[in-house]
C-alpha cells in the first residue's frame, strides 16, 4: 500500500478569528528533550554557535506528569499535544511512559511527536505504539549516508534506518506514520521520485515540504525581507508569502521546554519571550495572565515588530495556517474588553462570543 503524498495539515481547522480569546489553548508543544543526537547545519539550537551556549536537558518524568495534570485543568482539552520541540524526543528514556500518561489522562484529541528516527528499533517501536501515540512524524535528512553526514554530522546506516521505519509502520495499527523531507534535500525530479519510492511504502503519508525560515533570526533565508524575491515567495503550504502584521501562533498555542520554562512561540529558540516556569506558576495562570493578554493586544495592534524576536521572525509569513490581519480591529476590541475583566468574566465573555458565532 502506497502512502498519501500530502502534508498532515488539517483543512477543517476552526477559524481562529471567530474564537479569540480562547479559554484553552488549541495545542501545546512539550519538549521531552532539548538534547539532540544530530548537529544539523540548518538547526539554530544544535548547529549554531549561539545554540552551544544553551544547556540541554531531559525533562523529568515527575515534571511531565505535573504538566499533564495542569493541562487537564483547562476548560477544554487540547486539539493537539506534540511531544517534541527543539530536541530529539526519543533521547528521553521515559518517552513511551510520557505518551501513555498523557493518553490515559485524555487531555488531547491527538498526540504526536516529530523525530529524526535514528533511535527507532523494534523494542522501542512497540513500546511507543502500545502507549497510544496517534502520529509519528519522521524527518528524513537525506537519501544516502553521505548526505546524512554532510547535513547532520552523523554516520547513518540507511538500510537499518529504513528497516526500523518499516518495522514501526508494520506495528503502527491506528497510529499514523509520516515521512517528510524538504526540497533542498531532494532537488531534482529524480531525487524526489527516489524519496517517494523509498519511503511511501513504509508510511501513511510521505511528502516534501518547501524549505522555510523556521529559526527566528538565524538562517540565511531569515534575512530575506523582499517578498517579491522569486526564490522565497512560496510558503510551506504553497501560499503566497507577504508581510504579516498579526502572528496567529500566540493566540492558540503554548510551548513548554524540557526545564519547564513556558513560552508561546514555536520559533523562539533563544527563549526571548517566556512567561514563567511551570515549576513555579501554573499553566492556566500563565494562559490567563495579564502579561500574555497584553502581548495578544500588542499583536492585534500591529506592533509585532516592536518585539525583537518577532521582528526578526518570518515564520508567520512562511508557515501561517491562519490569517488574522484583516480581523485585527475586531480582535483588538475583544481583547481590550477582556483586559478590563477578571478571569471569571473573561470566561463568560468567551462563552457568549461562541454562542453568537
Protein Blocks (a to p, Z undefined) as FASTA:
>chain_A
ZZdfbdfbdfkbccfklmcccfbdfbdcddfbfcdfbdcfklmklmcmklmmpccddddf
klmmmmmmmmmmpmbdcfbdcdbfkbcfklpmklmmmmmmmmmnopafbdcdddehlmgc
fklmmmmmmnopabdcdddfbfbfklmmmmnopacdfklmmmmmmmmmmmnmmaccdddd
dfklmmbfklmmmmmmmmmmmcfbdcddddddfbghkammlmpmblkbmklmccfkopac
dddfbdfklmmpccddfkopacfbfklmnopacgbjfklocfklmmmpmklmmmmmmmmn
opmmmpmklmmpcklmmmccbdfklmmmmmmmmmmmmmmpcfklmmmmmmmmmmmZZ
